């Protein structure tokens, strides 16, 4: 397996959208047919099986988090609460044949954790490839490759990450994951949110055609629902393949909870009819940490920081747990200083970390776009589908209040902090919006480029979730050819936007520059979709600006 850390640690270092309220019967049917649907055909067995793959995540210089889910009996499907306690052992080796074992141990999978287990392995060497597998009842899981981060003081010459976001099961196949899995050059991959979607079958973003139904078929509300949906996703072969190849670094966005979630509710949540938001949020978080190889971080959220030698650190944000409700006519102005997207504690943590950072690059995993965006002079035939995609009233409002645009005081404070402390080389890595963007992040968009840029931003399009061509139901590229020039004219800090295509990114970092290569898929509805390079943009060290480059890494 090719190693991608080029380090000097020594040769031996190995608003609102509304939907029909779910009937109580559907909400309580989670122990019946939809659960069984999450189990692959032919999987009924009394022998423990690893039907949901294995995964690793959150690499450290001396360790990594390992994950799997065991199915001890046929009835022990995700969300069922059924099945016996089962001993699951794990083995870590320096080779795929497991001839040189460096760590082993065992855990007990129980119904209380939906038969998922995590092993937080330590004592490993930095910047090293390892292989791991799980075993239960004489059955071995597939062997997977993972990789530790470089030592904190290592002189790392390069890093390479896959970057993905917004994977709607019903809208298509996860070919982006397959193409990233086919690469042998990734140190890790970043998932910037919307790993799952919460909607009931057929209700969200499929161009009118459900390519493959998810489970359960109802909107997910209860803990059993969320577990079932996570379990369905983890049966995807392309997703399993990518988890087998490299560790994931993930944050959540809204659809891991409900559409346009905020600290006290969501657009896609009806208090009372669907229970309390507190209960639903708690269920979603519990299932997420059960099913994802993510360490619960500060206050049981996903905001945390990872370091990759002297080259880069990565601050990962949670922009749902603490935010104020999105601005509207009844909830205040986007400029209200009392409104927040990060919460006070998280913003202070982010500012302190950026200021204290001694790495060459400061990366920020950021689930919604931070660069300002005004719609501008789009014609009605372009404005309406864009407003639908962004959950905006279709009457010409120019602000997406679910992004940082809806919380301008937090953004102003953060960008002023970068400028006043001369903090350079800050790159936001963003998902959510189902489009590709390459942005400068100006201090004052109204006077840009006469005013400075405080950072840069690479926004990745969706794996499958609807973008503009899907909403309008026209061929890819049709809407973008018309809308992109108008968007750029009204937003001079936007170097490029593609409103139409699906795909993924590859982020390559050296001391001199951070570069994002944008890849697109031939057809999200095809399980054999091909991938092709579309464009590349980079930011050179010290510039805080984006420029086009004409070759992928």
C-alpha positions as CSV (number, residue, x, y, z in Angstrom):
1,X,0.0,0.0,0.0
2,X,1.4,3.3,-1.0
3,X,2.2,5.7,1.9
4,X,1.2,9.3,1.5
5,X,2.9,11.0,4.4
6,X,6.3,12.2,3.1
7,X,7.9,12.8,6.4
8,X,11.3,12.8,8.0
9,X,10.6,10.6,11.0
10,X,13.0,8.0,9.9
11,X,13.0,4.9,7.7
12,X,11.7,2.7,10.5
13,X,8.6,4.8,11.1
14,X,6.6,2.6,9.5
15,X,-37.3,28.3,5.2
16,X,-39.0,26.3,5.2
17,X,-39.5,23.0,3.5
18,X,-42.5,21.1,5.1
19,X,-43.5,17.5,4.9
20,X,-46.4,15.4,6.0
21,X,-46.3,14.7,9.7
22,X,-45.4,11.0,10.3
23,X,-48.2,9.0,11.6
24,X,-47.7,7.5,15.1
25,X,-48.0,4.0,13.6
26,X,-45.2,4.6,11.2
27,X,-43.0,6.0,14.0
28,X,-43.6,2.9,16.1
29,X,-43.2,0.3,13.3
30,X,-39.4,0.3,13.6
31,X,-39.3,-3.2,15.0
32,X,-41.1,-4.7,12.0
33,X,-40.5,-4.8,8.3
34,X,-38.2,-1.8,7.8
35,X,-35.7,-3.2,10.2
36,X,-35.6,-6.5,8.3
37,X,-35.1,-4.5,5.2
38,X,-31.8,-3.3,6.6
39,X,-30.5,-6.8,6.5
40,X,-28.9,-7.9,3.2
41,X,-30.6,-10.8,1.4
42,X,-29.3,-14.1,2.5
43,X,-27.8,-12.8,5.7
44,X,-30.1,-14.7,8.1
45,X,-27.7,-16.7,10.2
46,X,-27.0,-17.7,13.8
47,X,-23.2,-17.3,13.2
48,X,-21.9,-13.8,14.1
49,X,-21.4,-11.8,11.0
50,X,-19.9,-8.4,10.1
51,X,-22.5,-7.2,7.7
52,X,-21.8,-3.5,8.1
53,X,-18.1,-3.5,7.4
54,X,-15.3,-2.1,9.5
55,X,-14.0,1.4,9.8
56,X,-11.3,3.6,11.4
57,X,-11.2,7.3,12.2
58,X,-9.7,10.3,14.0
59,X,-6.0,9.3,13.5
60,X,-3.5,10.4,16.1
61,X,0.3,10.1,16.0
62,X,0.1,7.1,18.4
63,X,-3.3,5.7,17.6
64,X,-6.6,5.5,15.8
65,X,-10.2,4.6,16.6
66,X,-11.4,1.3,15.2
67,X,-15.2,0.5,14.6
68,X,-17.4,-2.3,13.6
69,X,-20.9,-3.7,14.1
70,X,-21.5,-7.4,14.7
71,X,-24.8,-9.2,13.9
72,X,-24.8,-12.1,16.4
73,X,-28.2,-13.6,15.3
74,X,-30.6,-13.1,12.4
75,X,-33.0,-11.1,14.7
76,X,-30.2,-8.7,15.7
77,X,-30.8,-6.2,13.0
78,X,-29.9,-2.5,13.6
79,X,-32.3,-0.7,15.8
80,X,-34.0,-3.9,17.0
81,X,-32.6,-4.0,20.5
82,X,-32.4,-7.7,20.1
83,X,-29.5,-10.2,20.3
84,X,-27.1,-11.6,22.9
85,X,-24.0,-10.0,24.3
86,X,-21.2,-11.0,21.9
87,X,-17.4,-10.9,22.5
88,X,-15.6,-9.2,19.6
89,X,-11.9,-9.2,19.4
90,X,-9.7,-6.9,17.4
91,X,-6.2,-7.3,16.0
92,X,-3.8,-4.7,14.6
93,X,-0.8,-5.6,12.5
94,X,1.8,-3.9,10.3
95,X,0.9,-6.2,7.4
96,X,-2.2,-7.4,5.6
97,X,-1.4,-11.0,6.4
98,X,-1.3,-10.2,10.1
99,X,2.1,-11.9,10.6
100,X,3.4,-9.0,12.7
101,X,0.7,-8.2,15.3
102,X,1.3,-5.1,17.3
103,X,-2.0,-4.8,19.3
104,X,-4.9,-7.0,20.2
105,X,-7.8,-7.0,22.6
106,X,-11.5,-7.7,23.0
107,X,-14.8,-5.9,23.6
108,X,-18.4,-6.9,24.3
109,X,-21.0,-5.9,21.8
110,X,-24.4,-5.5,23.4
111,X,-27.9,-4.5,22.3
112,X,-27.5,-1.3,24.5
113,X,-25.0,0.0,21.9
114,X,-26.8,-1.6,18.9
115,X,-24.0,-4.2,18.8
116,X,-21.5,-1.6,17.6
117,X,-18.0,-1.5,19.2
118,X,-15.1,0.9,19.2
119,X,-11.5,0.3,20.1
120,X,-9.4,3.4,20.7
121,X,-6.0,2.0,20.0
122,X,-2.9,3.7,21.3
123,X,0.8,2.9,21.4
124,X,1.2,2.9,17.6
125,X,4.0,4.5,15.6
126,X,3.4,7.8,13.9
127,X,2.9,8.2,10.1
128,X,2.5,4.4,9.7
129,X,0.2,2.1,7.8
130,X,-1.6,-0.5,9.8
131,X,-4.0,-3.3,9.1
132,X,-6.8,-4.3,11.4
133,X,-9.7,-6.7,11.7
134,X,-12.4,-7.9,14.1
135,X,-13.4,-11.4,15.0
136,X,-16.4,-13.0,16.7
137,X,-17.5,-16.6,17.1
138,X,-14.9,-17.8,14.7
139,X,-15.8,-15.3,12.0
140,X,-13.3,-12.7,10.8
141,X,-14.3,-9.3,9.5
142,X,-12.6,-8.0,6.3
143,X,-9.1,-6.7,6.8
144,X,-8.8,-2.9,6.6
145,X,-6.0,-0.4,6.2
146,X,-5.6,2.6,8.5
147,X,-2.9,5.1,9.1
148,X,-1.7,7.1,12.0
149,X,-1.0,10.8,11.9
150,X,2.6,12.1,11.8
151,X,4.3,13.1,15.1
152,X,3.4,16.6,16.2
153,X,6.9,17.9,15.6
154,X,7.5,16.0,12.3
155,X,8.5,17.9,9.2
156,X,5.8,16.6,6.8
157,X,6.2,17.5,3.2
158,X,2.7,16.5,2.0
159,X,-0.8,15.4,3.0
160,X,-3.6,14.2,0.9
161,X,-7.3,13.8,1.9
162,X,-10.4,12.8,0.1
163,X,-13.3,15.2,0.7
164,X,-17.0,14.3,0.5
165,X,-20.4,15.5,1.8
166,X,-24.2,15.1,1.3
167,X,-24.9,11.5,0.4
168,X,-28.6,10.9,-0.1
169,X,-29.1,7.1,-0.3
170,X,-32.3,7.3,-2.3
171,X,-31.0,9.8,-4.9
172,X,-28.3,7.5,-6.3
173,X,-25.2,5.3,-5.7
174,X,-22.1,6.3,-3.8
175,X,-19.7,6.1,-6.6
176,X,-17.7,8.9,-5.2
177,X,-16.7,6.6,-2.3
178,X,-15.7,3.9,-4.8
179,X,-13.4,6.2,-6.8
180,X,-11.7,7.5,-3.6
181,X,-11.3,3.9,-2.4
182,X,-9.6,3.0,-5.7
183,X,-6.9,5.5,-5.0
184,X,-3.9,4.4,-3.0
185,X,-2.6,7.8,-2.0
186,X,-5.0,9.1,0.7
187,X,-3.8,9.7,4.3
188,X,-7.5,10.0,5.4
189,X,-10.8,11.3,4.1
190,X,-13.0,14.0,5.4
191,X,-16.8,13.8,5.6
192,X,-18.2,17.3,6.0
193,X,-21.7,16.3,7.0
194,X,-25.0,14.7,5.9
195,X,-23.5,11.2,6.0
196,X,-27.1,10.1,6.3
197,X,-30.5,11.8,5.5
198,X,-33.5,11.7,7.8
199,X,-36.5,12.1,5.5
200,X,-39.1,9.4,4.8
201,X,-38.8,7.5,1.5
202,X,-39.4,9.5,-1.6
203,X,-39.7,12.9,0.1
204,X,-36.3,14.4,-0.4
205,X,-34.2,15.2,-3.5
206,X,-34.5,12.3,-6.0
207,X,-35.5,14.1,-9.3
208,X,-38.9,12.4,-8.6
209,X,-37.4,8.9,-8.8
210,X,-36.3,6.8,-5.8
211,X,-33.2,5.1,-7.1
212,X,-33.1,2.7,-4.1
213,X,-35.3,2.9,-1.0
214,X,-33.8,3.4,2.4
215,X,-34.8,1.9,5.7
216,X,-36.9,2.6,7.6
217,X,-39.3,4.0,5.1
218,X,-40.6,6.5,7.6
219,X,-38.9,9.7,8.6
220,X,-36.4,8.8,11.4
221,X,-37.3,10.2,14.8
222,X,-36.6,7.6,17.5
223,X,-33.3,6.0,18.5
224,X,-34.3,2.8,16.7
225,X,-35.1,4.8,13.6
226,X,-31.7,6.5,13.5
227,X,-29.9,3.2,14.2
228,X,-31.8,1.5,11.4
229,X,-30.9,4.3,8.9
230,X,-27.2,4.3,9.9
231,X,-27.3,0.5,9.5
232,X,-28.7,0.7,6.0
233,X,-26.1,3.2,4.9
234,X,-23.3,1.0,6.3
235,X,-24.4,-1.8,3.9
236,X,-23.4,0.2,0.9
237,X,-20.5,-1.6,-0.8
238,X,-18.8,1.6,-2.0
239,X,-19.0,3.2,1.5
240,X,-17.7,0.0,3.0
241,X,-14.8,-0.1,0.5
242,X,-13.7,3.4,1.4
243,X,-13.8,2.7,5.1
244,X,-11.5,-0.3,4.3
245,X,-8.9,1.9,2.7
246,X,-8.3,4.9,5.0
247,X,-9.4,6.5,8.3
248,X,-12.3,8.9,8.1
249,X,-12.5,12.3,9.9
250,X,-16.2,13.2,10.1
251,X,-18.4,16.0,11.4
252,X,-22.2,16.2,11.3
253,X,-24.5,18.7,9.7
254,X,-28.2,19.0,9.8
255,X,-29.5,15.8,8.2
256,X,-27.8,13.6,10.8
257,X,-30.6,15.2,12.9
258,X,-33.3,16.9,10.8
259,X,-33.2,19.4,8.0
260,X,-32.0,22.9,9.0
261,X,-31.4,21.8,12.6
262,X,-30.5,24.4,15.3
263,X,-30.0,24.0,19.0
264,X,-33.7,24.1,19.8
265,X,-35.4,22.5,16.9
266,X,-35.4,22.1,13.1
267,X,-37.4,23.0,10.1
268,X,-38.1,19.3,9.6
269,X,-39.3,18.7,13.1
270,X,-42.9,19.1,14.5
271,X,-42.8,19.5,18.2
272,X,-45.5,17.4,19.8
273,X,-46.4,15.3,16.8
274,X,-42.9,14.0,16.6
275,X,-42.0,14.3,20.3
276,X,-39.6,16.8,21.8
277,X,-36.6,18.1,20.0
278,X,-34.5,17.3,23.0
279,X,-35.3,13.6,22.8
280,X,-34.9,13.5,19.0
281,X,-31.5,15.3,19.1
282,X,-30.3,12.9,21.9
283,X,-31.4,9.9,19.9
284,X,-29.6,11.2,16.8
285,X,-26.4,11.9,18.7
286,X,-26.4,8.5,20.4
287,X,-26.8,6.7,17.1
288,X,-24.2,8.8,15.4
289,X,-21.5,8.0,18.0
290,X,-22.5,4.4,18.0
291,X,-22.2,4.0,14.2
292,X,-19.4,6.4,13.3
293,X,-15.6,6.0,14.1
294,X,-15.6,9.5,15.7
295,X,-14.5,10.3,19.2
296,X,-17.1,12.2,21.2
297,X,-15.4,15.5,21.8
298,X,-16.1,18.6,23.8
299,X,-19.6,18.5,25.5
300,X,-20.4,15.3,23.6
301,X,-20.2,17.1,20.2
302,X,-18.0,16.7,17.2
303,X,-15.9,19.8,17.5
304,X,-12.3,18.8,18.1
305,X,-8.8,19.3,16.6
306,X,-6.4,17.0,14.9
307,X,-2.8,17.7,14.0
308,X,-0.6,16.4,11.2
309,X,3.0,17.2,12.1
310,X,4.2,20.8,11.5
311,X,2.3,21.0,8.2
312,X,-1.3,21.3,9.2
313,X,-3.8,21.2,12.0
314,X,-7.5,20.6,11.4
315,X,-10.2,22.3,13.5
316,X,-13.5,20.4,13.1
317,X,-16.7,22.4,13.8
318,X,-20.1,21.5,15.2
319,X,-22.5,24.1,13.7
320,X,-25.8,22.5,14.8
321,X,-25.6,21.9,18.5
322,X,-25.2,25.5,19.7
323,X,-26.6,27.7,16.9
324,X,-29.5,30.1,17.2
325,X,-32.6,29.6,15.1
326,X,-32.1,30.7,11.5
327,X,-33.2,34.3,11.0
328,X,-36.6,35.0,9.6
329,X,-39.3,37.6,9.9
330,X,-40.1,36.2,13.4
331,X,-36.7,35.3,14.8
332,X,-34.5,38.4,14.3
333,X,-32.0,39.9,11.9
334,X,-29.0,38.1,10.5
335,X,-26.8,40.9,12.0
336,X,-28.2,40.5,15.5
337,X,-25.1,40.1,17.7
338,X,-27.0,37.9,20.1
339,X,-27.4,35.2,17.5
340,X,-24.7,32.6,17.0
341,X,-23.8,29.7,14.7
342,X,-21.0,28.4,16.8
343,X,-22.0,29.2,20.4
344,X,-19.6,31.3,22.5
345,X,-17.5,28.5,23.9
346,X,-16.8,26.9,20.5
347,X,-16.0,30.3,18.8
348,X,-13.5,31.1,21.6
349,X,-12.0,27.6,21.3
350,X,-11.7,28.1,17.5
351,X,-10.1,31.5,17.8
352,X,-7.7,30.3,20.5
353,X,-6.6,27.3,18.4
354,X,-6.0,29.4,15.3
355,X,-4.0,31.9,17.2
356,X,-1.9,29.3,19.0
357,X,-1.3,27.1,15.9
358,X,2.3,26.7,14.9
359,X,1.6,24.6,11.8
360,X,2.1,25.9,8.2
361,X,-1.7,25.5,7.4
362,X,-4.8,25.9,9.5
363,X,-7.6,23.8,8.1
364,X,-11.2,24.2,9.3
365,X,-13.8,21.5,8.7
366,X,-16.9,23.6,8.3
367,X,-20.3,22.2,7.4
368,X,-21.9,25.3,5.9
369,X,-20.4,28.0,3.7
370,X,-18.6,30.8,5.4
371,X,-17.9,33.0,2.3
372,X,-20.7,35.5,1.9
373,X,-23.1,34.9,-1.0
374,X,-25.8,37.1,-2.4
375,X,-28.0,35.8,-5.2
376,X,-27.7,38.9,-7.3
377,X,-29.7,39.5,-10.5
378,X,-30.7,35.9,-11.3
379,X,-33.7,35.6,-13.5
380,X,-36.9,34.0,-12.1
381,X,-36.2,30.7,-13.9
382,X,-32.9,30.5,-12.1
383,X,-33.9,32.1,-8.8
384,X,-36.7,29.7,-8.0
385,X,-34.7,26.5,-8.2
386,X,-31.9,28.1,-6.3
387,X,-34.2,29.3,-3.6
388,X,-35.7,25.8,-3.4
389,X,-32.3,24.2,-3.0
390,X,-31.3,26.7,-0.3
391,X,-34.6,26.6,1.5
392,X,-35.3,30.3,0.8
393,X,-38.5,32.0,0.1
394,X,-38.9,32.2,-3.7
395,X,-39.5,35.9,-3.8
396,X,-35.9,37.1,-4.3
397,X,-34.5,37.2,-0.8
398,X,-30.7,37.3,-1.1
399,X,-29.4,35.6,2.0
400,X,-29.1,31.9,2.9
401,X,-29.7,32.2,6.6
402,X,-28.7,28.6,7.3
403,X,-25.1,29.4,6.3
404,X,-22.7,31.8,8.1
405,X,-24.5,34.6,6.1
406,X,-27.3,34.1,8.7
407,X,-24.9,34.8,11.6
408,X,-22.8,37.7,10.5
409,X,-21.6,38.8,13.9
410,X,-19.8,35.4,14.5
411,X,-18.2,35.6,11.1
412,X,-17.1,39.2,11.5
413,X,-15.5,38.4,14.9
414,X,-13.7,35.4,13.5
415,X,-12.4,37.1,10.4
416,X,-11.3,40.2,12.4
417,X,-9.5,37.8,14.7
418,X,-7.6,36.3,11.8
419,X,-6.6,39.8,10.5
420,X,-5.7,41.4,13.8
421,X,-3.5,38.5,14.8
422,X,-1.9,38.1,11.3
423,X,-3.1,34.5,11.1
424,X,-2.5,33.3,7.6
425,X,-3.0,30.1,5.6
426,X,-6.5,29.4,7.0
427,X,-8.5,27.2,4.7
428,X,-12.2,26.4,5.2
429,X,-13.3,23.0,3.9
430,X,-17.0,23.1,3.4
431,X,-20.0,20.9,2.4
432,X,-23.8,21.3,2.6
433,X,-24.7,23.4,-0.4
434,X,-24.6,20.7,-3.1
435,X,-22.4,22.7,-5.4
436,X,-18.7,23.2,-5.9
437,X,-17.1,26.6,-5.0
438,X,-13.7,28.1,-4.8
439,X,-13.8,31.3,-2.7
440,X,-11.8,34.0,-1.1
441,X,-13.3,34.9,2.3
442,X,-13.3,38.7,2.3
443,X,-13.4,40.9,5.4
444,X,-15.9,43.1,3.5
445,X,-17.5,41.6,0.5
446,X,-19.0,44.9,-0.5
447,X,-15.6,46.5,-1.2
448,X,-13.8,43.4,-2.3
449,X,-11.2,43.1,-3.8
450,X,-10.1,46.5,-2.5
451,X,-10.5,45.2,1.0
452,X,-8.5,42.1,2.1
453,X,-9.3,38.4,2.1
454,X,-8.8,36.8,5.6
455,X,-8.9,33.2,4.4
456,X,-9.9,30.9,1.6
457,X,-12.6,28.3,1.2
458,X,-13.1,25.1,-0.9
459,X,-16.7,23.9,-1.1
460,X,-17.4,20.3,-2.2
461,X,-20.5,19.3,-4.1
462,X,-22.8,16.5,-3.0
463,X,-22.2,12.8,-3.5
464,X,-25.8,12.3,-4.6
465,X,-28.1,15.0,-3.1
466,X,-30.0,17.2,-5.5
467,X,-28.3,20.2,-7.0
468,X,-29.8,22.8,-9.4
469,X,-29.9,20.7,-12.6
470,X,-31.8,18.0,-10.6
471,X,-34.4,20.4,-9.4
472,X,-35.0,21.9,-12.8
473,X,-34.6,18.5,-14.4
474,X,-32.3,19.5,-17.2
475,X,-29.0,18.1,-18.4
476,X,-25.9,18.7,-16.2
477,X,-24.2,22.0,-16.9
478,X,-27.3,23.7,-18.3
479,X,-28.1,25.7,-15.2
480,X,-24.5,26.3,-14.2
481,X,-23.7,27.8,-17.6
482,X,-26.3,30.5,-17.0
483,X,-26.2,30.9,-13.2
484,X,-22.4,30.8,-12.5
485,X,-21.5,34.0,-14.4
486,X,-24.3,35.9,-12.6
487,X,-23.3,34.5,-9.2
488,X,-19.7,35.5,-9.8
489,X,-20.6,39.0,-11.0
490,X,-22.5,39.6,-7.7
491,X,-19.9,37.9,-5.6
492,X,-16.4,39.1,-6.7
493,X,-14.7,36.8,-4.1
494,X,-16.1,33.7,-5.8
495,X,-13.5,32.4,-8.3
496,X,-15.7,29.5,-9.5
497,X,-19.0,27.8,-8.9
498,X,-20.5,24.7,-10.5
499,X,-24.2,24.4,-9.5
500,X,-25.0,21.1,-11.2
501,X,-22.6,18.2,-10.8
502,X,-22.1,15.5,-8.2
503,X,-18.7,14.2,-7.0
504,X,-15.9,14.7,-4.5
505,X,-12.7,16.5,-3.9
506,X,-9.0,15.6,-3.3
507,X,-7.2,18.0,-1.1
508,X,-3.4,18.1,-1.4
509,X,-1.2,20.1,1.0
510,X,2.4,21.0,0.8
511,X,4.4,23.8,2.5
512,X,3.9,26.0,-0.6
513,X,0.2,25.6,-1.3
514,X,-3.1,23.9,-0.5
515,X,-4.8,22.5,-3.6
516,X,-8.3,21.1,-4.2
517,X,-9.0,18.9,-7.2
518,X,-12.7,18.7,-8.0
519,X,-13.9,15.4,-9.5
520,X,-17.4,14.8,-11.0
521,X,-19.4,11.6,-11.7
522,X,-20.9,10.6,-15.0
523,X,-24.3,9.6,-13.5
524,X,-25.3,9.5,-9.8
525,X,-28.0,6.9,-10.6
526,X,-25.6,4.4,-12.0
527,X,-23.8,2.0,-9.7
528,X,-20.9,1.9,-12.2
529,X,-20.6,5.7,-12.7
530,X,-17.2,6.9,-14.0
531,X,-15.3,9.8,-12.5
532,X,-13.4,12.6,-14.2
533,X,-11.3,15.5,-13.1
534,X,-13.2,18.8,-13.6
535,X,-11.1,21.6,-12.2
536,X,-8.4,22.5,-9.6
537,X,-7.9,25.5,-7.4
538,X,-5.2,26.3,-4.9
539,X,-4.2,28.9,-2.4
540,X,-0.5,29.7,-2.2
541,X,1.1,30.2,1.2
542,X,0.8,33.7,2.5
543,X,-1.8,34.9,-0.1
544,X,-5.2,34.2,1.5
545,X,-6.5,34.0,-2.0
546,X,-7.6,31.3,-4.4
547,X,-6.2,30.8,-7.9
548,X,-6.9,28.3,-10.7
549,X,-4.4,25.7,-11.5
550,X,-4.6,23.5,-14.5
551,X,-3.4,20.1,-13.4
552,X,-4.7,17.8,-10.6
553,X,-2.1,16.4,-8.2
